[in-house]
């Protein structure tokens, strides 16, 4: 996958939005105002994604293209070098991050966004 394919996939997830809150080189994907992906455009080929802590350990052991999240809480976030991984895995990890964040949203906000 390339950066535009990653961006497009993430934005097509339910109630996803994008913005540049940090600088013009760091694209942030949100659901319900909460970050689920950070895509540093100047470091092409990488994305930070939220992940279940137990699964993070397993993924990091299995794939050298998945490391603790750069500038993030290393327990919950991974840096994923998406160009070095199978497309299906990258999409699954993006969707997993989105699900983790969206499932933690308040019930009222979920209803407003149409998230079950």
C-alpha positions in Angstrom: 0.0 0.0 0.0 1.1 3.6 -0.5 0.3 6.6 1.6 -2.7 7.6 -0.4 -4.2 4.1 -0.2 -3.7 4.0 3.5 -5.3 7.5 3.9 -8.3 6.5 1.7 -8.9 3.3 3.6 -8.8 5.0 7.0 -11.1 7.8 5.9 -13.6 5.3 4.6 -14.1 3.8 8.0 -17.3 4.9 9.8 -17.3 8.5 11.0 -13.6 9.0 10.2 -12.2 12.5 9.8 -8.8 14.0 9.1 -6.9 17.1 10.2 -3.4 18.5 10.8 -3.4 19.5 14.4 0.4 19.4 14.9 1.9 20.6 11.7 1.4 20.5 8.0 3.3 17.2 7.7 1.4 15.1 10.2 -2.0 13.9 9.1 -4.3 12.7 12.0 -7.3 10.4 11.5 -10.0 10.7 14.1 -13.3 9.1 15.1 -15.5 11.0 17.4 -12.7 13.6 17.9 -10.3 10.9 19.2 -7.2 9.9 17.3 -6.9 6.4 15.9 -4.1 7.0 13.4 -1.2 9.3 12.8 0.3 9.5 9.4 3.6 11.4 9.2 3.7 12.5 5.6 7.5 13.4 5.7 8.3 9.8 6.9 6.5 8.0 4.0 5.6 4.4 4.6 4.8 4.7 8.3 1.7 5.1 10.4 1.0 5.1 14.1 -1.9 2.9 15.1 -3.6 2.1 18.4 -3.5 -1.6 19.3 -4.6 -3.9 22.1 -1.5 -4.1 24.4 -1.3 -7.9 24.3 -1.7 -8.0 20.6 1.0 -5.3 20.2 3.6 -7.6 21.9 2.7 -10.5 19.5 2.8 -8.3 16.4 6.2 -6.7 17.4 7.6 -10.2 17.9 6.3 -11.5 14.6 7.0 -8.5 12.3 10.1 -6.3 12.3 8.1 -3.7 10.4 5.9 -3.2 13.6 7.6 -1.4 16.5 6.5 0.5 19.6 4.8 3.8 18.7 7.1 6.6 17.9 6.4 9.5 20.3 3.4 7.6 21.6 2.4 5.5 24.6 4.4 2.4 23.7 1.9 0.1 25.5 -1.1 1.2 23.3 0.5 2.4 20.0 2.6 0.8 17.3 4.5 2.3 14.4 3.6 0.3 11.3 5.8 0.4 8.2 2.9 -0.3 5.9 4.9 -0.6 2.7 6.7 -3.7 4.2 3.6 -5.6 5.2 0.8 -7.4 3.4 -2.1 -5.0 2.4 -4.6 -7.2 4.2 -2.7 -7.0 7.5 -2.3 -3.2 7.2 -6.0 -2.7 6.6 -6.9 -5.0 9.5 -4.6 -3.0 11.9 -6.1 0.3 10.8 -9.6 -1.1 11.3 -8.6 -2.5 14.7 -7.3 0.9 15.8 -10.5 2.5 14.6 -12.6 -0.1 16.5 -10.6 0.3 19.7 -11.1 4.1 19.7 -14.7 4.1 18.5 -15.8 1.5 21.1 -14.5 3.8 23.9 -16.7 6.7 22.8 -19.6 7.7 25.0 -23.0 6.1 24.0 -24.5 9.4 23.1 -21.7 10.3 20.7 -21.8 6.8 19.2 -25.5 7.3 18.5 -24.9 10.7 16.9 -22.2 9.3 14.7 -24.2 6.2 13.8 -21.7 3.8 15.4 -23.0 0.7 17.0 
